[in-house]
Amino acid sequence: MIEIQNLSKTFSTADGTVEALKDISLTIADGEIYGIIGMSGAGKSTLVRSINMLERPTSGKILIDGCDVGSLSEAELRKERRNITMIFQGFNLLMQRNCLKNVCFPLELAGVKKSEAEKRAAELLELVGLGDKLKAYPAQLSGGQQQRVAIARALATRPKILLCDEATSALDPQTTQAILSLIRDLHDRLGLTVIVITHQMSVVEQICTRVAILDRGAVAEEGVVSEVFASPKSQAAKRLVYPEGYEQTAASDSDQNVIRVVFNGANATNTPLIAQMAMDENIAASILSASTRSLGDKAYGNMLLGIPGGDEELQRALAYLQKIPDIFVEEVAHNG
C-alpha cells in the first residue's frame, strides 16, 4: 500500500516561491491501477517523482507498506527503488546500447551476473512482444517499440510498483492503445501496483480503477473513475470531463437557459430523451453539445441542452429529467 500523507513541495525561483504540491493525502491499494490527472502545471510529475524520492518533498510523508521512504539512507533508498520503477514520456533509453543491453542495465547496477541479466532481459523483451529485437538499437525502433523496451527495463528488478509519467503522451492513438493494453496485461500477470500520470482523460478511462484530479498542486477530486467522470463535482474535474468550451457555449446564447444532462449505461443512452420530453412536456430543447465515451463495460454520455422560455420551462425540464433513473441534471446557465 502507498500512503501519501500531507505532502507539500515548494520550489524557490528568482521570482519567489512556487507551491507545486499543497497538502496532498492519497491512499493507493496494492495491485491497483491508479490515475493521477490534471492540466499542465497541476503538479502531477512532481507528485509521482516524490513517491520514489527523485523529488524530495518539503513536508509530509510517503509510506510504502508502512515504510517512510523519506527517512531511508541513500543506500537504503537505492535498494528500495528497485521495487519502485518508472517509465517516461521520452523513453530515456541508452542510444549506444541495443535492446538487450538496455534492459540489462538496472540488473548490472544491482550486481546481477551477466549471464543471469541477459537471460532475464531476453525473457522480458519476449514478454513485451520484442523477442526478435534483442540486438536492435533504439534508433531502429518506432516510438511504441522504444516504450516497450523501457517497460521491459522497468520490470527487470521485479518491482512491486510501476510509475508511468505521461508514458503515452508522445505516441499516436493506435500505439497508445497498444501500450495501455500491455500495461494492463502486465499488471494482471505480475500483480503490479500501477500509477498512471497523464493529462489525457481517455488514458484514465481505459486503464484506471480510481483517479485523483490535481489542480494547481492540490487534489480537487478523487474517487472511482466511473463515478468521478459520470458526475464530477469540482470545476477542475468538469473542465476535463465535459466537452471543450462548454462554459463558453452556455454563455453564448442569452435567449436560453442551459442545463447539462449526464447519463450512464445502455438503458439511459438508448432513451430518446429530447424527443420524449418534447412530446410529454412540450419543451423543444436544443442540443448545444454532446459526447459519449466508454468506462469499463458501461457507456456514459453528457450533453448540454438549451431550454427556451423562462423559469417555468426550465423547472419543468429539470423536474422531468430528474425522474429518469441514472440521470444527473444540473443548471449551467440561467438566462431566464
C-alpha distance (Angstrom), angle and dihedral (degrees) to the residues before:
residue distance angle dihedral
M1 . . .
I2 3.79 . .
E3 3.79 116.4 .
I4 3.79 118.9 -171.6
Q5 3.78 108.2 -166.2
N6 3.82 123.6 -166.5
L7 3.80 92.0 -38.6
S8 3.80 118.5 -173.5
K9 3.79 132.2 171.3
T10 3.79 126.7 -169.9
F11 3.80 125.0 -173.3
S12 3.78 124.2 -159.2
T13 3.80 115.6 -136.6
A14 3.78 136.3 172.2
D15 3.81 87.8 -97.9
G16 3.81 94.5 49.8
T17 3.80 134.7 -89.3
V18 3.80 126.1 -25.0
E19 3.81 121.8 -156.1
A20 3.79 103.0 -143.2
L21 3.82 94.5 171.1
K22 3.81 126.2 24.5
D23 3.81 120.2 -160.9
I24 3.82 96.9 -48.1
S25 3.80 118.9 -175.0
L26 3.82 121.4 179.8
T27 3.80 136.5 152.8
I28 3.80 119.9 -149.8
A29 3.80 117.8 -169.2
D30 3.78 125.0 -136.1
G31 3.79 112.1 -89.6
E32 3.80 94.2 17.2
I33 3.80 127.3 135.1
Y34 3.78 100.8 -141.1
G35 3.79 125.2 -173.8
I36 3.80 127.4 -149.1
I37 3.79 111.0 -169.6
G38 3.76 135.9 174.4
M39 3.76 144.4 129.6
S40 3.81 121.5 -78.5
G41 3.79 110.5 -66.5
A42 3.81 94.1 23.4
G43 3.83 92.3 121.0
K44 3.80 99.5 -105.7
S45 3.80 98.6 133.5
T46 3.79 92.7 42.2
L47 3.79 89.0 53.7
V48 3.79 95.9 49.2
R49 3.82 92.0 45.3
S50 3.79 88.3 53.1
I51 3.80 91.2 59.2
N52 3.81 92.0 67.8
M53 3.82 92.9 30.1
L54 3.78 95.6 -113.1
E55 3.79 80.0 130.0
R56 3.80 115.3 38.1
P57 3.82 111.8 -140.3
T58 3.79 119.7 -127.5
S59 3.80 90.1 -134.9
G60 3.79 139.3 -9.0
K61 3.78 132.7 53.2
I62 3.81 142.0 -90.8
L63 3.80 111.5 -151.3
I64 3.81 119.7 -170.3
D65 3.79 112.3 -172.1
G66 3.79 86.5 -20.2
C67 3.81 95.3 -51.9
D68 3.81 117.0 124.0
V69 3.81 99.6 -136.0
G70 3.79 91.4 -168.0
S71 3.80 90.0 65.3
L72 3.82 94.9 54.5
S73 3.79 122.1 109.1
E74 3.81 117.5 -115.5
A75 3.82 90.6 -101.0
E76 3.80 91.8 49.1
L77 3.80 91.0 45.9
R78 3.81 92.4 52.3
K79 3.79 88.7 54.0
E80 3.81 92.6 46.4
R81 3.81 91.5 51.2
R82 3.79 88.8 66.0
N83 3.81 84.6 71.0
I84 3.82 93.5 46.2
T85 3.78 110.8 52.7
M86 3.78 130.5 170.8
I87 3.79 143.3 -150.2
F88 3.79 123.3 -159.3
Q89 3.79 141.7 -154.2
G90 3.82 91.1 -110.6
F91 3.85 95.6 47.5
N92 3.86 91.4 -132.6
L93 3.80 94.4 -141.1
L94 3.79 121.9 165.4
M95 3.79 102.5 -109.7
Q96 3.81 95.0 -156.9
R97 3.81 91.7 57.1
N98 3.78 127.3 73.5
C99 3.80 121.6 -126.1
L100 3.78 94.7 -89.9
K101 3.80 92.8 50.1
N102 3.82 92.0 46.3
V103 3.79 91.0 56.3
C104 3.80 90.8 43.9
F105 3.80 92.3 55.2
P106 3.84 99.9 87.2
L107 3.80 89.5 43.7
E108 3.80 90.0 53.9
L109 3.80 89.3 52.3
A110 3.81 88.8 50.6
G111 3.81 91.0 53.9
V112 3.80 97.2 -111.4
K113 3.81 115.6 159.9
K114 3.80 114.7 -99.6
S115 3.81 94.9 -118.2
E116 3.80 92.3 49.4
A117 3.80 92.2 45.3
E118 3.80 93.2 51.1
K119 3.80 91.7 47.7
R120 3.80 91.3 51.0
A121 3.81 92.0 45.5
A122 3.80 92.7 50.5
E123 3.81 90.7 50.2
L124 3.80 91.5 51.0
L125 3.78 94.2 47.9
E126 3.79 87.9 52.1
L127 3.82 89.0 49.4
V128 3.82 92.3 55.1
G129 3.80 92.8 45.7
L130 3.81 100.0 -100.4
G131 3.77 101.3 104.3
D132 3.81 89.3 130.0
K133 3.83 94.6 51.9
L134 3.81 101.7 65.3
K135 3.81 94.0 121.3
A136 3.81 97.5 35.7
Y137 3.80 119.6 110.3
P138 3.83 123.8 -131.9
A139 3.82 92.3 -108.0
Q140 3.81 88.5 60.8
L141 3.80 93.3 55.6
S142 3.80 134.8 80.6
G143 3.79 120.4 -116.5
G144 3.78 91.8 -100.2
Q145 3.79 91.8 50.1
Q146 3.80 91.1 49.4
Q147 3.80 90.2 53.0
R148 3.81 89.3 50.8
V149 3.81 89.1 54.9
A150 3.81 88.9 49.2
I151 3.80 90.1 51.4
A152 3.81 91.2 49.5
R153 3.81 89.6 50.2
A154 3.81 90.9 49.6
L155 3.81 89.8 53.9
A156 3.80 94.9 48.3
T157 3.82 95.7 95.3
R158 3.83 92.7 46.6
P159 3.81 95.5 -113.0
K160 3.78 125.9 -164.9
I161 3.80 93.8 -149.1
L162 3.81 129.1 45.6
L163 3.80 117.9 -165.2
C164 3.82 115.3 -159.3
D165 3.81 112.3 -164.8
E166 3.83 107.5 -168.3
A167 3.81 86.2 -41.8
T168 3.82 94.5 168.0
S169 3.81 100.9 34.6
A170 3.81 93.9 100.8
L171 3.81 94.2 47.8
D172 3.79 132.3 89.8
P173 3.84 117.6 -110.2
Q174 3.81 96.0 -99.5
T175 3.80 92.9 49.1
T176 3.80 90.1 44.9
Q177 3.79 89.8 57.0
A178 3.81 90.9 50.2
I179 3.82 93.5 49.5
L180 3.80 92.8 47.2
S181 3.81 90.1 49.9
L182 3.80 89.2 50.4
I183 3.81 92.2 50.3
R184 3.80 91.1 49.9
D185 3.81 91.3 47.7
L186 3.81 91.9 50.1
H187 3.80 89.8 47.1
D188 3.79 90.2 53.8
R189 3.81 94.3 45.2
L190 3.79 99.2 42.6
G191 3.79 102.5 30.2
L192 3.80 92.9 -122.7
T193 3.77 126.0 172.6
V194 3.82 104.2 -131.7
I195 3.80 126.7 -163.7
V196 3.80 114.0 -166.5
I197 3.80 118.8 -160.0
T198 3.80 112.6 -166.2
H199 3.78 146.7 139.4
Q200 3.82 90.4 -147.9
M201 3.78 115.2 96.6
S202 3.80 91.5 -161.8
V203 3.82 90.5 62.6
V204 3.80 92.3 55.1
E205 3.79 91.8 45.4
Q206 3.78 93.2 53.1
I207 3.77 102.4 44.8
C208 3.83 114.8 13.5
T209 3.79 131.7 85.3
R210 3.81 97.6 -166.4
V211 3.78 132.3 20.1
A212 3.79 141.1 -163.4
I213 3.79 118.5 -155.4
L214 3.79 114.4 -147.5
D215 3.77 122.7 -156.4
R216 3.80 122.2 179.5
G217 3.78 92.8 -22.2
A218 3.81 98.3 -46.9
V219 3.80 135.1 93.4
A220 3.79 105.7 -103.4
E221 3.80 95.8 178.5
E222 3.80 138.8 -6.9
G223 3.79 136.2 -174.5
V224 3.80 148.1 87.4
V225 3.80 109.9 -17.1
S226 3.80 96.2 -126.2
E227 3.80 92.2 49.7
V228 3.80 96.7 45.1
F229 3.79 93.3 46.8
A230 3.79 94.9 42.3
S231 3.79 94.9 51.0
P232 3.81 112.5 11.8
K233 3.78 115.5 -170.5
S234 3.82 104.8 -171.3
Q235 3.78 125.9 68.7
A236 3.82 89.3 -123.7
A237 3.80 90.9 56.8
K238 3.80 92.5 45.6
R239 3.81 91.3 53.2
L240 3.81 89.1 55.4
V241 3.79 99.1 40.9
Y242 3.78 106.4 38.4
P243 3.82 126.4 68.3
E244 3.78 117.0 -74.4
G245 3.76 113.0 -90.5
Y246 3.80 94.7 14.0
E247 3.80 93.3 143.4
Q248 3.78 92.6 49.4
T249 3.79 90.9 46.8
A250 3.77 91.2 51.2
A251 3.78 93.7 50.2
S252 3.77 95.9 44.0
D253 3.79 97.5 75.2
S254 3.79 110.9 60.3
D255 3.83 92.7 -179.8
Q256 3.81 95.8 66.8
N257 3.75 139.7 57.0
V258 3.78 110.8 -131.0
I259 3.80 127.5 -143.3
R260 3.77 132.1 179.3
V261 3.80 121.0 -136.3
V262 3.80 120.9 -163.4
F263 3.80 119.5 -174.2
N264 3.81 135.7 179.9
G265 3.78 135.8 -154.4
A266 3.79 135.3 16.2
N267 3.82 95.4 -72.3
A268 3.78 93.4 55.5
T269 3.78 96.6 42.8
N270 3.80 92.3 48.4
T271 3.81 93.8 53.5
P272 3.84 113.7 102.6
L273 3.78 91.5 -134.9
I274 3.79 99.5 168.6
A275 3.79 96.1 47.8
Q276 3.81 91.8 43.7
M277 3.81 92.7 50.3
A278 3.79 90.5 49.1
M279 3.80 90.9 53.9
D280 3.83 96.9 41.3
E281 3.80 100.5 38.7
N282 3.81 103.4 18.0
I283 3.82 89.9 -123.1
A284 3.81 112.3 142.1
A285 3.80 99.6 -157.2
S286 3.79 119.1 -172.7
I287 3.80 123.1 -141.7
L288 3.81 108.8 -124.9
S289 3.80 95.6 177.7
A290 3.79 138.7 -16.7
S291 3.78 141.0 -177.4
T292 3.79 138.4 174.9
R293 3.78 133.0 -163.0
S294 3.79 141.7 168.4
L295 3.79 125.9 -106.1
G296 3.79 110.4 -172.5
D297 3.80 107.0 -56.7
K298 3.80 94.0 -16.9
A299 3.76 133.6 78.7
Y300 3.76 123.8 -146.5
G301 3.74 133.4 -178.5
N302 3.75 139.8 -171.8
M303 3.74 132.3 -159.8
L304 3.78 140.3 179.6
L305 3.78 114.7 -130.3
G306 3.77 126.9 -162.3
I307 3.81 110.6 -143.2
P308 3.82 113.9 -158.7
G309 3.79 121.6 -144.6
G310 3.77 129.5 29.5
D311 3.79 139.9 -58.8
E312 3.79 94.8 -55.0
E313 3.81 93.5 58.9
L314 3.82 90.9 43.4
Q315 3.79 93.4 52.8
R316 3.80 92.5 45.3
A317 3.82 90.3 51.6
L318 3.81 92.5 48.4
A319 3.80 92.3 47.4
Y320 3.80 92.3 47.9
L321 3.81 95.4 49.9
Q322 3.80 94.8 42.3
K323 3.82 89.9 61.9
I324 3.81 91.6 63.0
P325 3.85 114.2 95.2
D326 3.82 117.4 -113.1
I327 3.79 92.1 15.0
F328 3.80 123.6 127.3
V329 3.82 116.4 -165.9
E330 3.80 130.8 -176.2
E331 3.77 136.9 168.6
V332 3.81 113.1 -112.5
A333 3.81 103.4 176.4
H334 3.79 129.4 12.3
N335 3.79 112.7 -154.9
G336 3.75 100.0 152.7
